[in-house]
Amino acid sequence: MTKSQPLGTLFAITFVLAGFSASPGEAAPSCAKVSYSAERARLQKVFATNAFLHDESAFLLKGLDRRLKEMPQGRLNARGAQCGIQAVRALVLGCMNEILPSQLASTVKPAAKTGKAYWGKDNVSRREALVIGMANMCRASATDALFSNQ
């Protein structure tokens, strides 16, 4: 990454997460427009545009679905409850859709193997590791904003 890219990523995250921090009265209308299936399809297009192999895309989508299902509906705070768990999960995918394209474009040798194991897969590629990191970051942001701290 160049020196300006972390700053650009920070601005993108802030912009995307502004929806997470809306007041309770504003959260419900914006959440109603978010569709898990639409955001997931958008993410599949990001993968295809960036030459992900079918096996990589399938692995990442399966892992994302699993991690997002782990987000418990019963722990949503008032803002999260107004949106509903499916909308919250869709917001995580939306966060990824906003950030990933620029990060993938700046990744040098994206297909190169890292030697690292993530989500139960040995030796993931750089682009897989990037997606996993962004998924964790977006999920953590949603958790901080839309789930209770109990």
N, C-alpha and C positions, 0 to 999 in steps of 0.2 A: 504494500500500500504506500502511496505517496503521503507526504506530510499533511496535505489538505483533505485526504480521504477520511481519516477518523473524524474530522470536524464535520464533513458533509454527512457522514453516518449519524453523528450526534444530532444534527439538525433534522434529518429524516426521522429518527426515532422520536424526537420531541414532537414533530408534526403529527406522526401517526398516533402517538400516545396522548395527544391532546384530546382525542375522543374518549380515552379512558378516564380522563380527569374532569369531564363535563359535570355540571351540577346535576343532581338527581332528576330535576325537571327536564333537563336537556338530554339526558342519557337515553331515555326510552325511545324517542323518535329516531335518533341516529342509529340505535341498535336494530330497530325494526327493518332497516334497509340492508342489513348485513346478512349474507347467506353463506353458510358453511360450504355448500356444494359449489357455489359460484366462486368463492375464494380458493377452494381446492382446485377447481378447474383452471383458474388463473395461475396458480402455482405450477400446475402441470405444463402450462404454456411457457412459463419462465424456464422450466427444466428443458423443454424441447428447444426453445430458442438458444439455449446455452449448451446444446449438444450433449446433454446427459444421456448416458446409455440407458436402455430400458430397465436393466437390472438395478442401476443406481436409482432411477426414479421410483421404481416399485419399492425398493428398500426404504427410501426416504419417506415416501407417502405412507407406507405401513407404519413406520416408526412414529411419524407425526400423528397419525390417527390414534395410535396407542397412547402417546404422551398426552394428547388433548383429552382423551377419554378419562385419563387419570385426574383431570381437574374436576373436583367434586361439586355438584350443584348445591349440596347442603352447606357449603362453606362460603357461598357468595355473600358479599356485603349488600347493603341496600341498593347501591348503584348497579352492582352485578345482577342482583335479583330482578331489577327492572328490565334489564336486557335479556336475561335468561342464559342458561349455560351454552346453548348452541350459538347464540350471537357472540358470547365471550370467546368461544373457541374460534369462531369465524374472524373475530378481531385479531386474534393471534396470527392466523394465516394472512390476514390483510396487512399486518405489520411486516411480515416476511416478504409479501409481494411488493411492498414499497421499498424495502431496503436491499433485497437480494440482487436485483439486476445490476445495480452500480457496483456492488461488491464482487459479483462474479466477473464483471467486465474488467476489473482491475486485478484479478487473480492470475498470477504467473503460473503457467503449466498446470491448469486446473485438473487434468486427468492424472497428474503425478501422484503416486501413492505416498502416504504419510508415514506408514509404519505403525500407526496408532489404531487402536480398536475403540469404536464407539457404537453404542446401541446394539452390542452383540456381534458386530462385524469386524473382523480383523483387517488391518491395512486399508482403511478407507482412503479415497482420493481426497485431494485438497478441496475440491468443490463439495464433496459430501461432508467433510469436516466443517466447511463454512456454513452449509445449510443447517447442520446440527447445532452449531454455535448460535446462529441467528434464531433458530427455533427456541433454544434455551433462553436467550435474551428476551425475545418477544413474550414467551410464556411467563417468565419471571416478572416482566413489566405488568402484564395483565393480572398476575397473581397479587402483586403489590397494590394495584389500583382497584381491583374488583372482588377480592376475597378478604374475608375477615382475618385478623391476625391471631386468632385463637389457636 
